Amino acid sequence: MGRRIHSPEQIVRKLREVEVLSSQGNTISRASRQLGITEQTYYRWRKQYGGMQVSQARRLKELEKENTRLKKLVADLSLDNSILKEVSKGNF
């Protein structure tokens, strides 16, 4: 089975659907299978997105993406800085 990438909106929607199905008497396992996700995925999503609104989940993803970009910039600048220090010492 291939791996799908779900948007934050889809994740929050599926979490709510599992809650509705489980309140109707289905088990979490059965409800998650009906929505095409594994039980493990459900619990992972619930841990990360539980209790969030769609807009909050979207903002979380945007912040994670920006954080990744900034970490790459810091790594590049640190590398440039260490190279310049080596060159200024004359140890090249």
Helices and strands as residue ranges (DSSP letters): H 8-23, H 28-34, H 39-49, H 54-89
